[in-house]
Amino acid sequence: MKFPSIENAISSWKLRKGEISALGFNATQLAEIENLVLRAIVLLMVSEYEDYIEKLFIKRAEKTNDKHIHSIFEKYMDTKFRSPDLGKMNQMLGQMGGTYRQTFRDRVEVNNPHLNSLLKYPIERRVGARGLHYFLGNHGSCRPGALTGRVFQQAVKASWDSIMVARHAIVHKDNAGVINLTWQDLNDAVIKTGLVLEALGDPLQLTSVDLQNL
């Protein structure tokens, strides 16, 4: 799942960073500017995600062809996914009954080869954001299947949580307003969380045409 506004914001900063540096700012000043840009992109991500998740559920209600159900969903979704997280999505899918929640879990954890391949051979690195796990070494020898799905789920939750923790720090001054998020963390989160949002359309039984007309 791609969000042009988020991608444009990140790419614009990469293009402008050199120009800003050339204006004579020292390293400390440049770091302060970069932090402000990072904070702005975090808020942009959360805003885009809130809006997209709401539209997915409202579109599903629209497909019932019941204007009353559609109206209820429009009113309910307006506040349901403010400060969104995976728990809220799973909770809402569970409340809708049937196999909605399990289909979403299967789609994310097991049944998507593209998602699983992202972590089949993780790159050795240290994640600096608060609350994230450390993924070290080459795990190519891990058992396939469900284990890979669980590893991916952990990585997605860690990425998602890092964005939400940063959002709370900015909006509610948690952690004294300090965000422990690097640009690498942000780039990783854009990929992993975007794929999960893409997967959310499956349990809601939304077609490609539906997704193009949210």
Order of alpha helices (4+ residues) and beta strands (2+ residues): alpha-alpha-alpha-alpha-alpha-alpha-alpha-alpha-alpha
